[in-house]
Amino acid sequence: MTTSESHQQRTPTAAELEDMTPDELATLAANLDDVVVVHNQRKFPIPGTRAEKRAERAVAGWFIISALAGLAFLGSFLFWPWEYVAPGEPGYDLYALYTPVVGGMFGLCVLALGIGVIAYVKKFFPDEVSVQQRHDGASDDLARRTVMAQLAKAGKDVGIARRSLIKRSAGAAAGVMGLGLGIAAVAPLVHNPWKERENSPLWHTGWRETNGEVVYLRRDTGHPEEISLVRPEDQEAGSMETVFPFRESERGDEEALLHALRKSDNPVMLIRLRPGTHVIEREGQENFHYGDFYAFSKICTHLGCPTSLYEAQTQRILCPCHQSQFLATEHARPVFGPATRALPQLPITVNDEGYLVATSDFIEAIGPAFWERKS
């Protein structure tokens, strides 16, 4: 007898399928898949024993921990003090704990939920050994009709329908985590980035001139109160360093100095090309550089990662996150990777004191695209 003939003999008619019980349909599904159950033993053959109740409470306990951690995550995300506070100022300790608390509670929520699922499988799923013959090709209509009965029987075997404590606690854990993720996803949309209109932070950076003050290029030495301004002779040809904006009015103001170093759209790559390097200027930005010095935003135009690598031999700026590459000698236009726009160029010059300074803010929005962006 061939395999095809055997399959046809054990295939019931539509009327026979309608008369089958769920257990019979599940057994048929196993037979159709050439599955032989060698051993199947339930963890708790007698329902309602003390051991079963202890196992149920242990699993539900993990789900309850997950739900409580999810609520703590949601509460800390919404109500914990998150606005910047300078070191030493009142409230700094709470501000510094914002990220650890939010991240820790979310991590505990996911961890406890995962442990609960694993514990449920280990404590309640039957010990089963099955052997299945492999077959190529898609399942036929009969196999697809019976597989749901097979899944339903598996749920019946583990007793999930009568374990209301586990169902409620698991539902609470999953629901709270889903709610927290949903609020975390929607929360950034609550803030209106256009409430300042032409002064919106999406259009301007810390390099913007305010009150007619000179904006210097400054290094980060690791000490916010230490001011290290940049002169052309400080940098070797074929090198790059990261610089930040500085104004004399900020000197001695620890909070302002630290803010300038930490503001996400402030980092700029100051690149000094080798003398004689051929450069293609971007139209309208021919005077943005000073000699061999070129300054580009360090924020990748793909997803905002720091483009912190520079190859002096190829003149390429590299983003380590998704491998976008920009050519420094051609107005930092993208030549490889997912980025599609050039890095914005900061216009710079040298003032009467011999320091490199910015002549204006970037003339275009930096970083990834957004709906209202024109370029």
N, C-alpha and C positions, 0 to 999 in steps of 0.2 A: 504493500500500500504506500502510495507516495504521500509527501507532506501536504500537498494540495488536497488530495482525497480525504486525508485525516481531518484537515481543517474544515472541509465542507460537511463531513459527517457530524462534527460536534457543534456546528453552527445552528442555533435554534431558529425557528420561524418567528415572525413578528408577533403572532398570537402567543407563542410560548414565552417570548420576552415580557409581554404584558402581564403574564401570570406569575412571573418569577418574583421572589422576595428580594429585598436589598442584599441579604447575605448570599443568596444564590447568584445574583448579578455580579457581586464582587468575586465569587469563586469562578464564575465564567470569565470575568476579565483576566484573572490570573491564568486560567487555562489558555485563553486566546493569546496571551503573551508568552506562552510556554514557561510559566513560572511554577516551580514545584516548591511548596512550603515544607521544608525539612523539619523545622522546629518553630513553634510559636507558643510562648508561655507568657501570660499576663503577669505584671508585677504584683497585682493584688487580686488574686482569683476570687476572694470573698470581699465584696464591696462593704465599705463602712467600718473597717477595722481601725483600731487606734493608730496602727502604723501608717495606714493610708491617710488618716486625718493629719498626723504629724507631717507627713510628706507634703500634703496639700498646703498646710500653714507655712511650711518652709519656703515653698515656691511662691505663695502669695506674699510672703514677707519681702522677697526681693522686688516684686512688682510694686509693693507699697513704698519701699525705699526709693524706687525709681520715680514714682509719682510725687513723693515729697521733694526729692531733689529737683524734679522738673518745676514744681511750684516755686522752690527757692531760686532756681535759675530765672524764672519769669519775673519774680519780685525784684531780684537784684538787678536784672536788665532794665527794668522800668523805673525803679525808685532809688537805686544806690547812687550816691554822689559821683558824677562822672566828669564834671567840668574841671579844667586844669587848675591845680593849686600848686604854687611854688614850694620847693622843699623848705621846711622850717616854718611854713605858715600854718595857721590853724586849719584843720581839716585835711592836711596833706596825707596822713596815714590812711584815712578812709578812701581818698582819691586813688592812692597807690594800690589799694586792695581791689579796686573795681574789676580789672581784667582777671586777676586770679580767682576771685569769687565767682564771676560769671562763667569763666571757663571750667572751674572746678565743679560747679553745680551741674553744668551741662554734661561734663564728662561722667560724673557719678550717675546721672540720669540714664545715659546710654549704657554705661557699664552694668548697672543693676538690672536694667531691662534685658540685656543680653544674658546675664547670669541666670535670671529667672527663666528665660526660654530654654537655656541649656539644662537647667535643673529639672524643668518639666519633662523634657525629652528623656533624661536619664532616669527619672523616678517613675514615670507613668507609661512610657512607650513599651510595648511588649518586647521580650527577647525573641527575636525572630531570625531564622536562618533560611534563606530562600535561594534557589538556583534558577537562573533564567537563561534560555538560549537566545543568542543574538540573531536578529533578523534585519536585513536591509530594507529600505523603502518606508513610505509613510503608513500610518495605521489606517485600517479600513473603517467604514461607517460603524460597524458593530463594535469595534474596539473603542471608538470614541464615545459610543453610547454607554458602554459599561464602565468606563474608567471613573466616571463620577460616582457610581455606586461603590467602586473600590475605595475611593477617597472617603466617602461617607462611612464605610465600614471601618476604615482606619481611625476615623474620629470617634466612632462608637467604641472601638477596642480600647482607646486610651481614656475613655470616660469623660471627655471634655464637656459633654452636655450636662452632666450632673455636678460639675465642680464649679458652682456659682461663685465661691470665694476667689478662685483663680481667675475666672472670667471677668469678674468685676474689677479686681486689682490690676489685671493685665490691661483691661480696657482703660482704666484710669491712667495707668502709666503711659500707654501709647497716646491717649488723648491729650494729656498734659504736655508730653514732649512735642506732639504735633502742633498744639496751640503755641507753645514757646517758639518753635521754629517758624511758624507763620508770622507771629508778631515780630520776631527778629528780622524776618525778610521784608516785612512791610514798614518797619520802623523808620528806615532811612527816607522813605517817601513822605513821611509826615512833615519833616523839616522842609521849608520852602527855600530853595537856594536863590530864588529871584526876588526875595522881599526887599533887597537893597538895590534892585534895578541895575543901573549902570555900574554900581559899586559891588555887584555880586562877587563873592569870592571865586566863582568859576571863571570870571574874566580877568581877575587880578591876582598877583602873588605878592610875597614879601619884598619883591624888588621894585614895587611901585613907589615913585617919589611922593613924599608927604611933607607938606610945609616947606618945600624948597630945599630940603636937606639933601646932602650928597649921600649916595648909597654906595658904600665901599664893598669890595670883594674881600671876604674874611675866611680864614681857615678855622677848622674845628680842631683845637689842640687837646680836647678832652676835658678842658676846664672852661666852663661857660664864661667865667669872669675875665679870662685872659683874652685880650684882643690881639690877633695876629693878622695884620693887613697884608695884602699881596702887592709886591712890586714886580715889574717885568723881569728884572734880573734874578728873581728868586727861583724861577722855574727853568729847568733845562729843556732844550729842544727835543721834540719827540716824546713828551711826557704829558700826563694828565693829573689834575688834582681837583678835589671837590671843594667848592667855595659856597659861602652863604652871605646874605646881605647884612650890613651893619651900618648904623647911623650913630653919630656922636651923641645924640640925645639918649641913646640906650646905654651908654657907658655908666657903669655902676648900678644899673637896674637889672638885678639877677633874673627876674621873671622875664623881662623883655629879651635879654640876651639868650636865655634858654629857649624861649619861644621861637626866636629866629633860627636857632639851630635845629629845632624839632619840627617846625611846620612842614607838612608833607610836600608842599609844592615849592619849597625854597632851594633845595639842592641843585647846584649847577656844576657841570663839568667844564673846567677851564683847560683847554687843550692848546699846547704850543707845538705847532707843526715845525718840521725841519725847514731851514731856509731854502728857498727855491722850489718848494713843493707847489705843484700846479693845483690851483683851487678853482672850482666852478661856483660862483656866487649865486644865491637865490635872487630872483628878480625882486627889486625893491628893498633888498637887504645888503647891498654892496658895501655899505659903510658900517656894518654892525661889528666888524672885527677891529682889532688893533694890531697892526703888523701881522705876525704869525700867530697871534692869540685869538682863539675862537671859543665862545662860551655857549654851551647848549644845555637845555633842560635835562636833568638826569631822570626824569619821569618818562618811562616808555609809553609811546602812544598806542600800544596794544592794550595792556591791562594795568598799566601804572607801576610796574616793577622798576627797581633802580637799575639803570643801564650803567653798571659800575665797572665794566671791563673795557680796556682800550688796547688795541693791537697797533703798536707804532709802525710795524713793517707794512701792514696792509691799510693803515689809516682807518680801521673799522672800529666802531663802537658796538659793543655786544651787550645784549640783555640776557642774563643767565637764566631767567625764568622759562622763557619759551623760545630762546635762541634767535630772536630778531637781531638783525645786524644793520647798522647805519654807517654810511660813508662820510667821514668827517670832512673830506676834501670836496664834497658835493652837498653842502648845506645839510649834512646829516640825513640825507634821504635814505629810506629803507632799501636794502639790496638783498635781504634774505629774511625768511621767517614770516610770521603772521602780521607784523606791523605794516600798515599801509600809508602812514603819514610820516613826514620828516619830523625830527625833534625840533621844537621851537628854539630859535636862536636869541640869546640875550645880547642887546647892543652894549658894547663896552668901549672904554677909552682910558687914557691915563690923564689924571688931573695935574695941576701945577705942583702938587706935592710929590709927584712921582708914583702915586698909587693907582692901581687899576680900579675903576669905578664903573657903575652901570649908568648909561645915559638915559634909560627909560625902562619901564617894565617890558615883558614880552608883548609883542603886538598881536599875538594870537593865544587862545586858551591852550594850556598845556595838558598833557596826560591823555587818557582815552577819550573817545568820542562821546558826545551826548547830543540829544535831539536838536538843541538850538544852535549847535556849532555850525559855522558857515563853511569851514574847510575840513 
